[in-house]
Amino acid sequence: MTQINWQEPPTGYKYDWEPFAAALKAHPGKWALFDKEVNPNTGWRIRNGKHTAFQGGTFQAVTRKGKKQYLLYVRYMGEDEGQEQ
């Protein structure tokens, strides 16, 4: 018979992304690895301006499958072209 483990699912990822985004803006063009576990869709959300902490500029982001979790690499490329000052 299959063993059943009764437990609640883990909660979603709740991080304070603002300091990470601010650090990226202070070092444009440099890749940074986020130090926490992320959802595999996080990179897409950042690249497409769907993540509120990463608006107001152009960010590049990729997620890669690590040994135990997804890794998130992000860099800030500067202000959006055509963005009003």
HELIX and SHEET records of a PDB file:
HELIX    1   1 GLU A   18  ALA A   26  1                                   9    
HELIX    2   2 THR A   42  ARG A   47  1                                   6    
HELIX    3   3 THR A   52  PHE A   54  5                                   3    
SHEET    1   A 3 ALA A  32  LEU A  33  0                                        
SHEET    2   A 3 TYR A  70  GLY A  78 -1                                        
SHEET    3   A 3 THR A  58  LYS A  65 -1                                        
END                                                                             
